[in-house]
């Protein structure tokens, strides 16, 4: 993370660029990488997908463009004020605060979130450096993991993520950097990141974390940045393999993609968030066939999303090509909970052990 002086300096440089354009009687503008699937390339050094050389311009050539630059300046000033006063804000709060910015107020939170992301890309800083917090909570963790966390009072407290937590587990805070959280010990063989709360609770109730020496992470759907950063740190610092367990639909594959490859929206910080060694465990389209799972029909939106993933460079491996083509052929999707067709213990006694054995984690 950047120190506060460096962050403020980079924000000032944006204002200086706009001011310089005006002094030279030029149309004010800012440039940043094009944030689209067509402009992501594989970074060999980090093993993740990053933005390429495509450039987008934010210019005051139109009224909408001028408003965007005006709002960008207001957001930059708002961030500087929080850094100076040691305050923080949720993205939602920033959207409502803009109601007092007259012509610079936002018409939707999507617009304000987008400008916060633009500033990340332009400055190379993180949202956390800007003291902007997400609205959503972090994920839940259960497993033989000891964390040392700095409390609100500044004291360091050790938390065992099995013995010191209830059934809900340890909740990941939005800041998971080393000054806040240190991994003291991890007596486990792998990390299992799980999409749905129902499946996470099933594995916890069945004691899968203890019986199979696993650290269980509830992703809560599309995982928060803090969750992805936590998983990456855990994988790298404790040398644990990571497996992602999701529903069998195109939107769930993108959840896996955000963990392993990096999301298009945050491609500028993929090396900070993504875990390139993470493997997709299932549920895969071939599982629908092999395990004869209950299914639903693919919707038109599902089909469109699957076809889009066939052209997504993050899903270019033979595994993904074959699985997606199979799903389009059978026209079906399924959920993790569909495994309950065979009983409440089937997922922990049969399905997961079989899949993990195929991946070389458990002995057959």
N, C-alpha and C positions, 0 to 999 in steps of 0.2 A: 504493500500500500504506500501511496505517496504521502509525504509529510504536508502539513497544511500550507506552508509557505510556497512549496512547489505547485500545489493545486491552485492556489490563488494567483500565482504568477502565470500559469497557463490560461486561466480564465481571463486575466488582464490582457494577454496577448490576443485573444479573440476580439476584445473591445478595441484594442489598438489597430487591428486589421480593418475593422469596420470604419473606425475614425479615419484611418489613413486613406481609405477609398473615397470618403466624403471630401477630405482635403484636396485630393487630386481630381475632384469632379468626376469620379468614376462610380459606376453602379456598385453599391456595397454587395459583397458576396462572401460566402464561405464554401470551401470544398471539403468533401469527405468521401470515403469509399462507398460505392453503390451497395446498399444492403439488400441483396437479392440472391436467389439460388444461382443465377447465372454468373455471379461474381464471387463464388467461393472456390478456393483452390486448396489442395492438400499441402500442408506445411510439413516437409520431411523432418525438420529439426525437432518440432514438438509432437509430431504424429497426430495432428488435429487439422480440422478444416478452418481456414481463415479467409478473410476478404482478399480478393485479388487486386488487380490494377484498375478496375473500373471506377470511375470517378463521377460523383454527382455534385452539382452546384446548387447551393441555396443562395439565390440572388434576389435583389429587390427590383427585378425587371417587371414584375406584376404587383398588384395590390396584395395578393395572397403571399407572395414572396417577401414583400416588405413587412407584412404582419408577422411572418415567421421569424425574420431577423429581429424584429422588435421584441417578440416574446423570448427569443433566445437570450437577448441582453438582460431582460428582466429575470430570467431563470438564473443566469450566471451571477447576477447581483444578489439574488436571494440565497444562492449557495454560499457566496462569500460572507453574507451576513450571518449564516448559521455557523460557519467555521469560526468566525470572530467571536461569537457569543457562546460557542460550544453547545449549540442546540442541534436537534435533528428533526426531520420531518418525514412523514410517510408520503408516498407519491400522491395519494388521495388528498392529503392535507395541502400539498403544493397546488394541486388543481383548484381547490377552494380558495386558497390564499390569492390566487390570480384574479379573483372577483374584485379585488381592490386595485388592480393594475390598469384600470380604465380600458383604453383601446387594446392593451396587450393581454387582456383576459382570454382564457381558453374557452373554446366552445364544447370541448369534450376532454375527458381524461386521457383518451388515446393520443390526443395532440400533445398534451403536456408530457406524457411518458416518452413520446417519440423524441421530443427535444432533449430530455434528460439523456436518452440514449445517444443522440447526436453529439452531445457535449462529451460523453465518454469517448466516442470514436475520435473526435477532433483533438481532445487533450491527451488521450492515452491514459487517463485516470479511470478509476472505478466509481460506480455509484456510491459505494461505501465511503470513498474519499470525499464525496460531495455531501455526506451525512444524510443521504436520502435512503429511507427504509422501505421495503416492500410492505404491502398490506397483509399478505398471507403469512401464516405461521410457518416455521420450519418443520421438517419431517420428524418422525418419531424413531427412536433407536432402542433396540433391546439386544443384548448380547454380552459376552464376557469381555467387556471393554471398560477400562478405567480412565476417566477424563478428569483433568484438573481444570476447573473453570474459575475465572475471576468473577466474584459476586458484585452486586451493586455497591457494596461497601468497600470494594477494593481488595477484599480478602481472597485467598486462593482456597478452593474447596474441592476435595476429591469426591467423585461420583462414580459408583460402580453401576454400570448400565443393566445389571440384573438384580443385584441385591438392594440397591438404593432407590429403585423406582417401582412404580405400580405397574398394572397391566398396560397402561398407556405408554410406558417407556420414557426415555429421556427425550426432551424436546430440544431440537437444534435452534440456537439463537440466530439472528440475522448476521451477526459478526462471528465468524468461525476462524479468525486468524490467530496466530500463535500468541499474540499478546492477550487474547481472550480465552483460548482453549488449547490445552496441551494433551496429547495422547500419552498417558503414562504406561499403559500396558494393554495388550490385546491378545488374549489367549484364545484364538479362534483360527479356523482354517480358511474361511472365505467370508465375503460380504454378499448378502442376498438383498438386492434392492427390489421392492415390491410395489406395484402400481396402486392397488386398491386397499382401502382400510379393512374391508371385510376379510381379504386374504391374509393381510398382516395379522389381524386378530386371530384368525384360524391357526396360523403357524405358532403364534405366541401361546395360545391355549393348548395346543398339542405339544408344546415344549420343544419345537424344532431347533431353537437356538442352543439348547443344552444337549439334545440327543445327537445333533450333527455338527456341533461346534461352529455355529454360524452367528454372524452379527447381522441382525435383521434391520432393514431400513424401510420405513414406509415413505414412498415418494410423494404421496398425496396427489396423484395424477401427474400433470406436467410439473416436474420438480422445481422448487425455488432455487435461486442461485446459491444460497447458503447450503442447501442440501447437496448440490452437485460439487461444490467446493469441499464440503465435509468428506464426501465419498472419495474425491481425488486425493485429499490429504491422507485419509486412512489407507488408501491403496498404496500410495507412494511411501509413506513413512513407516507403515507396518508390513509392507510387502504382501498384502492380501489380494488374492484374485477377486474380481467383482463380477457378479452375475445379475442380470436384470430380468425380472419375472413380471410380465404384463399380460393384458388381454390380447386377443388375437384380432386386431383391427388396425387400419393404417394410422390412426391417431396414436395408438399405443406404440407402434414402431417408432414414431417420432419422439415419444418419451424416451425410449431406449437411445435413439439417435442423439438426443440432447445430452444424455449422460456420457455416451462413448465418443461421439464425433464433435459435439458442439452444435448449438442451435444457430440458425441463420441470423436470428435477432441479436445474438450475442457473439457472433463470429470474431469480433475484434478482441475478445478476451477468452477465446477457446482454450488457450494454453493454461489459463488460470482455472477454468471450470471443468473441462472435459477430461475423462479418464479413458484414453485410447485403448487400454487393455481390457475394458469392460466387455463382457460377452453376453449375447442375447440367449437366455435360457428357454424362453417360451412364454406364453402359449403360441406356437407356430402353426401356420396352416396345415403342415404335414401332421401335426398333433391331432387336428380335427379328424383326419382320416385314420391315423394309427390308433387313437384312443376312442374313436367313435363318439366324439363329444356332441352334446346338444348345441345347436347353432341357430343363428338368425340370418335372414337374407341380407346381403350387402345392399345398401342404399345407393342411389345415384351419386351422392356425395362421397360415399366410401370408394366406389369404383373410380371416380375422378381423382381422389387422393392417392389411391394405389397406382394409377397410371402415372401420376406426377412423381411418385417415388421411384418408378422405373427409370426416370430421367434425372433423378437426384444423384449427384456424384457421391454422396455419403452412403448410398445404398447400391453401389455398383458391384459388390462382390457376387460371386456365383451363388452363394447361399441365399442372399436377398432376392436376386433375380428369379431363382427357382421357386422360392416360397411365395413371392408376390404373384408370379404367373400361375402357380397352383391355386392360390386364393381366387384370382379372377376366373379361373376355369370352373371351380366348384361353386362360386358365387355365394360363399358362406363366411360368417365371422362367428367368433365365440368369446366367452369370458373365462377368467380364471375360475370363477365359482362353478362353472360347468363341470369341473372335475368332481364336484359333490354328487354327481350322478352315481358314483360308485361308493359313496359314504363319506362321512366327515373326516375320516383318517386317511383316505386314499391319497390325497395330495402330499402328505408328509411321510406316509409309509411306502408309497409306490411311485407316484409320478416324479417327485423331486429327486429321490434317490436314484431312479433310473436315468434321469436327465443329467444329474451331476456325475454319475458313473460314466456316461457317454463322453463327458467333457474331461474325464480324468481326475476329478476331485475326490470321488468316493470309489472304493473298490467294488467291483461287480460281485 
